[in-house]
Amino acid sequence: MREVTFQAGTEVECYVSILRGAAGGVEANANRWRNQVGLAPLDAAAIAALKTVAVLGREAQILDATGTYTDMEGQKHENSTLLGVVCELEDSTLFVKMLGPSAAVSAERERFLALCASLKDASK
């Protein structure tokens, strides 16, 4: 599912993935990610009110969520931050997600935004 995975140091992971179709939509994915860091879901109005970033010529909401991340082994990581973008395309959905300790993710935030802005459609 992942097109590419980046590491920022040893603690921060960032990846880009593309799924066919709506892949659940912006709201479901944003709330799934919030759940991953132990936060309650947002309603549709709150999701729509999130800040946006330009991705592939579109505006996409950016989720910035901090809490306790539980990894695949069940280990808890307090004070973790997840930055995530869900960009709905014509026949697929692009995801860009960064996760790690809050201070480390904060230090990489501008690079994350630059990555989102730099993405190009290889089919054109």
Buried (B, 14 or more C-beta within 10 A) or exposed (E): EEEEEBEBEEBBBBBBBBEEEBBBBBBBBBBEBBBBBBBEEBEEEEBEEBEEBEBBEEEBBBBBBBBEBBEEEEEEBEEBBBBBBBBBBEEEBBBBBBBBBBEBBBBBBEBBBEBBEEBEEEEE
